[in-house]
Amino acid sequence: MRRALTLILLFLPILAQARLQPATALLADPCAGPSGLLAGLDRPTVGDSACVAKPGHAIVELGYADGHGGQGLTENGPQAELRFGLPHRNEFVLLPPNATYANNGHIGTTSYSATTMGLKHEWGYTSRWIYASEVLFTTPSTEPAAAGSSGWGEAVNGIIGYSVTPRIAISLMLGATALYDQNNRRYTSINPDFVATWLLTPRWQLYGEIYGQSHTSYGVGSGWDSDGGVQYLVTRHVEVDAEVGQRLTGALGGYRNYWGLGAGWEF
């Protein structure tokens, strides 16, 4: 709560500046314009953007999170995501292994996630709507505490974005996953994700997100989490962000709350 209040106080000057910004018209392409990178990044939300990387370009995303609850204190990074633009509104995405350090007050352990890769296709857009879908594959891993440790995992996501106004947008990602838990038991889940963004100025954006899974592990019921934060465009091709997250129900993510930092680059 203290971190959330601090972020709110930091946002107040930005909110005051936003009230002075003139109204702008909707862009023909929701992923373009001087703030296009804010619309195109997958991070810092759990839900992915409906935008794809431009053909011949790449997007690199990195992040760090400090969590509390579940296993005690956890540190998570580098949250790397590499996205490569392909012809015909396609994108190849690669998520290298991610490290999680957990300390329950007595002993610290480090585990690594498996590698994930896949393809995203942007089906079309108007000045208000954009549609995309993606398929992801998680590789087998011998790491005992890794996600998808004993076999291939799969995920299929549909993503819809809608521009309510030139500054306010919402998106919905609905996905289905088939993964393995830490005991090599396969389970499936339906995963809804809702995101709302508010572009305060061409460089500043606030966001809020609620997401869940129908099953968070084998034989385990649903879980819901929420997060929110701020993004800032250092340049048109460089973004930094800060966020806080809070568990709502269940045990999704293995934490009670967290704070995080990250960045994105377009090349």
N, C-alpha and C positions, 0 to 999 in steps of 0.2 A: 504494500500500500504506500509506503514512504517513497519508493522509486516512482510509482505511478503519479503521486502528487508532484514530485520534482519535475517529471516530464511535462505535466500540465502547466506548471509555472514557466517552464522554458518555452512552451508553445504560445503563451499569451501575447508576446510581441509579434509573433508570426501571424496570429489571428487578427491582431489589429491592422497589420499591413495588408492582409488579405481583403479586408473590408474596403480598402482604397483601390484595389485592382479593378480595372474596367471589365465589364462583361465581354466575353468572347463568343464567337460562333462555333458550332460543332465542326470538327474536321471531317473531311470526306473519308479519311482513313483513320480509325481510332488509334492505330499504332504509330502514327506519324506525328510531325510537328516538333516544336522545340522541347516538349515534355515527353516525347515518344518513349524514351528509355524507362520512365516511370511506369508507363503502361505495359511495356514489353518484358520487364524482369519477372521471373518466377518468385524470387525472394523479395521481401522477407516473409511472405505468406506461405502457408502450407499448400494452398491451392495454386495451381500453375496458371500463368497468363494464357489467354487465347491467342496472343500475338506470337509469331515465329521470328527467329533471327533472319535478317535480310540475306538473300543469296550472296555467297562470297564473304560474309561477315561472321564474326563469332562473338558470343557473349560469355563472359566469365563471372561467376558469382561465388562469393566466399562469406562465411559467417562464423560467429562464436556465440555460445549460449552458456549461461551459468544457471543451473537448476537447483531446486530445493524440494525435498520430500521424496517418497519412494525409497531409493537407495541411499538417502542422505543428501550429501552435496554432490552434484555432477557438473562436469565441464565437457562441452561438446564442440568439436570443430574438426576440420576447417569448413565443413558443410559445403564442399566444392561442387559446383555444377558447371559443366562445359557444354555450350550449345552452339551448333554450327548450322548456318543457313544453307539450304539446298534449293535448287530450282523448283518452280511450280508450287510455291508457298509450303514447302516442307522444311523440317528441322530434325537434325540428329542430336540427341542429348546423351551425355555421359555423366554419371554421378560416381566418382571414385570412392573408395572406402572412407568412412568417417570414423573418427576416434571418439570414444566416450570414456572419461575418467570418472569413476565413482568412489566416494570416500564416505563410509558409514560411521566415521569417528574412531574406528579401530584399525581398519586396513583399507588401502586403496587398490583398485583394480582398473585395468584399461582393457576395453574391448573394441572391436572394429566391425563395422557393418560390411555387408557384401557390396559388390559393384552393381550398379543399375545402369541400363542403357535402353534407348528406345527411339521412337519416331513420333513427331507431332505433325499434323496437317491442318492448315487453316483453310476451312471450306469456303469462306466468303465473308464479306462485311458490307455494312452501309455506314452512314454517318452515326448511327445509334447502335447497331447490332454488330457482333462479330461471333463467329462460330468456329470451333476447332475440336479435334479429338486426338488422342495419343494412345500409344501402346508401349508399355515398359516391361522389361525383363530383368529380374534380379538373378545374378549368377550364384551357383553353389559356392559355399565357403567352408573351410575347416575350422574357422574361428568358433569356439564353443558358444559364445554369447552373441553371435552375429545374427542379424535378421536374414531369413532364408538360408540357413546354414547347411541343409542336407540336400537341397535340390533346387531346381529352377522355380522362381516365383514369377507371376504375371500380374499385370494391372492394365485395365482399360479405362480411360477417362473421357468423358464428354465435357466440354467447356463452353459456356455461353457468357458473353459480356454485353452489357447494356449501358449506354450513356444517358443518364436521366437528364442532366444538364451539361453544358460545356465543362463544368467543374466536378460534378458528382457522377460516379459510375458504380455499378454493382456487377458482380459476376457470380456464377454458380458453376461449380465443378461437381459432377456426380460420377463416381467410379466404382469399379468392382475389382477386388484383389484376391489372389490365391497365393498364400505364402506359407512358410514353415516357422513354427515357434522355436524356442531355444532347446526343446526336447525332440526336435525333428518331427513334429506332428503337423500335418498340413491342415490349414483352415482357410475359409473364405470369408469375405466381408464386403458389405456395401458401404461406401464412404461419401457422404454429402459434405460440401464445403461452400460457405457463403462469405463473400468479401464485399465490403463497401469502401470506396475511396473518395477523398475530398481533395481536389487540387486547389490548394490555397493560393498559390502563385505559380508562375511557370516553373519554379524550382522546388517548391515545398509541397509535400503531399502527406496527408494523414490517412490512415487506414484502420479498419477494424475487421475481425474475422471470427467466425464460429464454424467449427468443423467437428466431425465425429466419425466413428466406425461402428458398424453393427456388431462386430466381434473384434476385440483387441488382442485375442490370442485363442488358442485351441480350447474350447469348452468355456470360454469367458464371454460375458455379455458385452453390451455396448459401452462406449466412452465418448465424452464430449469435452472439448477444450475451447478456449477463446484466446485471442491475442490482438494486439494493436500497437501502433507506433507511428513513427514519422520517417519520411524519406526526403533526402535533399540531393539535388543535382549540383555537383561541384562544377562540372562542365556538361555539355550536352551528351557526352559519352561516358561520364563517370558519376556514379551514385553512391551515397553512404546512407545508412539507416540505423535506427535504434528501436527496440521493441521490448514489450513486456507480455508475458503469457500467464494464464490462470486456468487450472483445471476446473471444469464444471461438474461433471459426473464421471464415475468409473475410474479407470487407471490408464487412460490413453497417454502415451508418451513417457510414462514412468516418473513424472514429476508432479509436484503440487503447484508450483509457480516458477517462473524463470525470467531473466532479462537477457537480452542479446544485442549484438552489434554486427554489422556486415557491410558489404560493398559489392557493387557490380560495375563491370567495364564492358563497353562495346568496342570492337575492333573492326 
